[in-house]
Amino acid sequence: MATPIVKQPSLQDATGSSRRSKLALLYPYWQMSVPPTNMSFAMDILGHIHAQGLSPHADVSFYNVIADSQAGAEEHEGVRYHNVPAKFDPLLRRALHLTRSLPGRRFSDPARPPFASSAYFLEYGCRTALQMRRDDCDIAHVFIYDQLVPFVRRFNPDARIVLHLHDHQQLQRDRDLLLGRLNQTDMIVGCSQFVTERVRERFPEVADRCRAIPNGGALDDDGPSAMTRDGASRIKLMFVGRLSPEKGVHILIDAFVRLHRQQPNVSLDLIGPDSVPGAAFVDPFEEDAGFDQVRSFLGPDQNYRGYLESLIPDDVRASVTFHGEVPHDDLIDHYRQADVFVFPSLWDEPFGLPVVEAMSLGIPVVVSRGGAFPEIVEDGKSGFVVARGESNALTEALSRLVIDGDLRRKMGLLARQRAREHFSWERYIADWVVAYDDLLRDER
């Protein structure tokens, strides 16, 4: 994927001098090779594009975590990759999770799970914050993990701190704990309007420092797509994402089996790893009735894949393909073979990278109503937005697109136009240049 270049002047530092600002990017699970290759996870893709896209405007440092003691730094295409040793963090995390099972311990409280503790990334947080101080960084861009904010602020009192949220679920944790960290930031950015509004609703004290910058995701490719697949003997439906209960894959299979009875010429490709998070990440307070049917499958040791396969009758099995995890660079070939993209998540998705990717290639989409999906998909124009958890409604929407080739092409054209206008990586980088500039001028 080509790295976007936005032609705007370099950012100045916080003092207003002419030197380029120094930008630090922090995410405690990055283990990026240099040069970055074979990226499959959304945060890896976003982090790489963010670093490359901002490098014409600032001196960018990317803080990569490694499991040994070999600290060091490498440069690639204008970005400095710091290797931060964090070999003790996995041991600390294991110890924190063990305390959860002890009676009367505070980590048994779903509002204060082990992974919300500052000690969860203790070594990475301390080493990165100290390296930032040595590098005299102007801006610390912390992706998702608010636990890192106190480390950065402690060792870099004059730096501007951005907390970039990609998960609204963390806002349900202990309010006092979170507010103490949010108060140490200078800007809080949600990856969608949905996430940003959740912050403002629960933490009105920091509403004035919140803004939304939707992720990018549009693929810059004009190869063959669903809009040019006239006369195909089979209509291929496609899902890309983790095969996990909160993604609603069981709802999709149920709807597909019903659709296949009506339209035997349809097939379904499921692309993504068998990766199921624990309930603490998805439904920690067990308040969402949408998970009642599959709550028992939330957890890494549960056989959700087996459950999915049990839902497919023998006469439909040949029309459903589990591809497993596919490297991101290879996904585009799969997208090109798809006629309809479907993502019926039960969860309020904070964004939806695969949805945008599919739309940008001219594929009409069917998504569930929740999270950021209604921001991305215009119902009845670039696709259909259906009630979440409703397999009948999902079947009906898919049936309309399967039967009507003209509708598929019309919606595909509008989907591509919307994705490329509103969710391009060029637009994403341009928005961040403006945000950083505002941040450096802010006298808060």
FENLINGI-V796581 format. One record per backbone hydrogen bond with DSSP energy under -1.0 kcal/mol. NH is the residue of the N-H (numbers start at 1). CO is the residue of the C=O. E is the energy in kcal/mol with one decimal. If there is no record, write none. Layout:
BEGIN
nh->(NH | NH)
co->(CO | CO)
e->(E | E)
END
This chain:
BEGIN
nh->(8 | 11 | 16 | 21 | 23 | 24 | 25 | 26 | 30 | 45 | 46 | 47 | 48 | 49 | 50 | 51 | 52 | 53 | 54 | 55 | 57 | 58 | 59 | 61 | 62 | 63 | 64 | 64 | 65 | 66 | 71 | 72 | 74 | 76 | 79 | 80 | 81 | 82 | 83 | 84 | 86 | 92 | 93 | 94 | 95 | 96 | 97 | 98 | 99 | 101 | 102 | 105 | 108 | 109 | 112 | 116 | 117 | 120 | 122 | 125 | 126 | 127 | 128 | 129 | 130 | 131 | 132 | 133 | 134 | 135 | 137 | 138 | 139 | 140 | 141 | 142 | 143 | 144 | 145 | 146 | 148 | 149 | 152 | 153 | 154 | 155 | 156 | 159 | 160 | 162 | 163 | 164 | 165 | 171 | 172 | 173 | 174 | 178 | 179 | 180 | 181 | 182 | 183 | 184 | 185 | 186 | 187 | 188 | 189 | 190 | 191 | 196 | 197 | 198 | 199 | 200 | 201 | 202 | 203 | 206 | 207 | 209 | 210 | 211 | 213 | 215 | 218 | 221 | 228 | 229 | 230 | 235 | 237 | 238 | 239 | 241 | 243 | 244 | 247 | 248 | 252 | 253 | 254 | 255 | 256 | 257 | 258 | 259 | 260 | 261 | 263 | 266 | 267 | 268 | 269 | 270 | 271 | 272 | 275 | 281 | 283 | 286 | 291 | 292 | 295 | 297 | 298 | 302 | 304 | 307 | 308 | 309 | 310 | 311 | 312 | 316 | 317 | 319 | 320 | 321 | 323 | 330 | 331 | 335 | 336 | 337 | 338 | 339 | 340 | 341 | 342 | 343 | 345 | 346 | 347 | 349 | 356 | 357 | 358 | 359 | 360 | 361 | 362 | 363 | 365 | 366 | 367 | 368 | 369 | 372 | 373 | 375 | 376 | 377 | 380 | 381 | 382 | 384 | 386 | 390 | 394 | 395 | 396 | 397 | 398 | 399 | 400 | 401 | 402 | 403 | 404 | 408 | 409 | 410 | 411 | 412 | 413 | 414 | 415 | 416 | 417 | 418 | 419 | 420 | 421 | 422 | 423 | 428 | 429 | 430 | 431 | 432 | 433 | 434 | 435 | 436 | 437 | 438 | 439 | 440 | 441 | 442)
co->(6 | 57 | 13 | 11 | 59 | 139 | 61 | 141 | 27 | 41 | 42 | 43 | 44 | 45 | 46 | 47 | 48 | 49 | 50 | 51 | 54 | 54 | 21 | 23 | 80 | 25 | 62 | 82 | 30 | 84 | 69 | 83 | 81 | 79 | 76 | 60 | 74 | 62 | 72 | 64 | 66 | 88 | 89 | 90 | 91 | 92 | 93 | 94 | 95 | 98 | 99 | 102 | 105 | 106 | 109 | 113 | 114 | 117 | 119 | 121 | 122 | 123 | 124 | 125 | 126 | 127 | 128 | 129 | 130 | 131 | 132 | 22 | 22 | 160 | 24 | 162 | 26 | 164 | 143 | 144 | 145 | 146 | 148 | 149 | 150 | 151 | 152 | 156 | 138 | 140 | 187 | 142 | 189 | 168 | 169 | 170 | 111 | 174 | 175 | 176 | 177 | 178 | 179 | 181 | 182 | 161 | 161 | 209 | 163 | 211 | 165 | 192 | 193 | 194 | 195 | 196 | 197 | 198 | 199 | 203 | 204 | 206 | 207 | 188 | 190 | 191 | 423 | 219 | 225 | 226 | 228 | 265 | 267 | 340 | 269 | 271 | 273 | 242 | 244 | 245 | 248 | 249 | 250 | 251 | 252 | 253 | 254 | 255 | 256 | 257 | 259 | 263 | 235 | 319 | 237 | 321 | 239 | 324 | 273 | 278 | 279 | 283 | 288 | 289 | 291 | 294 | 295 | 299 | 302 | 303 | 304 | 305 | 306 | 308 | 309 | 313 | 313 | 316 | 317 | 268 | 270 | 327 | 328 | 331 | 332 | 334 | 335 | 236 | 236 | 364 | 238 | 366 | 343 | 246 | 246 | 347 | 352 | 353 | 354 | 355 | 356 | 358 | 359 | 358 | 382 | 341 | 384 | 343 | 386 | 349 | 370 | 372 | 372 | 373 | 383 | 378 | 378 | 365 | 367 | 387 | 390 | 391 | 392 | 393 | 394 | 395 | 396 | 397 | 398 | 399 | 400 | 404 | 405 | 406 | 407 | 408 | 409 | 410 | 411 | 412 | 413 | 414 | 415 | 416 | 417 | 418 | 419 | 424 | 425 | 426 | 427 | 428 | 429 | 430 | 431 | 432 | 433 | 434 | 435 | 436 | 437 | 438)
e->(-1.7 | -2.4 | -1.8 | -1.7 | -2.8 | -2.9 | -2.7 | -2.7 | -1.7 | -2.1 | -2.9 | -2.6 | -2.3 | -2.4 | -2.7 | -2.4 | -2.6 | -2.9 | -1.8 | -1.1 | -2.0 | -1.5 | -3.1 | -3.0 | -3.3 | -2.3 | -1.1 | -2.8 | -2.6 | -2.4 | -1.8 | -1.0 | -2.2 | -2.4 | -1.7 | -2.6 | -4.0 | -2.5 | -3.4 | -3.8 | -2.3 | -2.2 | -2.8 | -2.0 | -2.1 | -2.4 | -2.2 | -1.8 | -1.6 | -1.1 | -1.2 | -1.5 | -1.7 | -1.8 | -2.1 | -1.9 | -1.8 | -1.4 | -1.4 | -3.1 | -2.4 | -2.6 | -2.5 | -2.1 | -2.3 | -2.2 | -2.5 | -1.8 | -2.0 | -2.1 | -1.8 | -1.9 | -2.2 | -3.1 | -3.4 | -3.2 | -2.7 | -3.2 | -2.9 | -1.1 | -1.8 | -1.2 | -2.1 | -2.7 | -2.4 | -1.8 | -1.5 | -1.5 | -3.1 | -3.1 | -2.5 | -3.2 | -2.9 | -1.5 | -1.9 | -1.4 | -3.1 | -2.3 | -3.0 | -1.9 | -1.1 | -2.9 | -2.4 | -1.2 | -1.6 | -2.9 | -1.6 | -2.7 | -2.5 | -2.1 | -1.6 | -2.1 | -2.6 | -1.5 | -1.7 | -2.2 | -2.3 | -1.9 | -2.9 | -1.8 | -1.2 | -1.7 | -1.5 | -2.0 | -2.4 | -1.4 | -2.4 | -1.5 | -1.8 | -1.2 | -1.4 | -2.3 | -3.1 | -1.8 | -2.4 | -2.6 | -2.8 | -1.6 | -1.7 | -1.9 | -1.9 | -2.5 | -2.1 | -2.3 | -2.8 | -2.6 | -1.6 | -2.4 | -3.1 | -1.3 | -3.2 | -1.4 | -2.1 | -3.0 | -2.6 | -3.0 | -2.7 | -1.6 | -1.6 | -1.7 | -2.2 | -1.5 | -1.8 | -1.7 | -1.5 | -1.8 | -1.7 | -1.7 | -1.2 | -1.6 | -2.4 | -2.3 | -1.7 | -1.1 | -1.2 | -1.7 | -1.4 | -2.3 | -1.6 | -2.7 | -2.8 | -1.6 | -1.1 | -2.6 | -2.1 | -1.1 | -1.7 | -2.7 | -1.7 | -2.5 | -2.8 | -2.7 | -1.0 | -1.8 | -1.9 | -1.5 | -1.7 | -2.5 | -2.5 | -2.4 | -2.4 | -1.1 | -2.2 | -1.7 | -1.2 | -2.2 | -2.5 | -1.3 | -2.5 | -3.0 | -1.4 | -1.4 | -1.3 | -2.9 | -2.9 | -2.5 | -1.3 | -2.3 | -2.8 | -1.4 | -2.0 | -2.6 | -2.2 | -2.2 | -2.5 | -2.6 | -1.9 | -1.4 | -2.5 | -2.5 | -1.7 | -1.8 | -2.2 | -2.5 | -2.8 | -2.5 | -2.1 | -1.9 | -2.6 | -2.4 | -2.1 | -2.5 | -2.6 | -2.3 | -1.7 | -2.6 | -2.1 | -1.8 | -2.6 | -2.3 | -2.4 | -1.8 | -2.2 | -1.8 | -2.2 | -2.8 | -2.0 | -2.6 | -2.4 | -2.5 | -1.3 | -1.1)
END
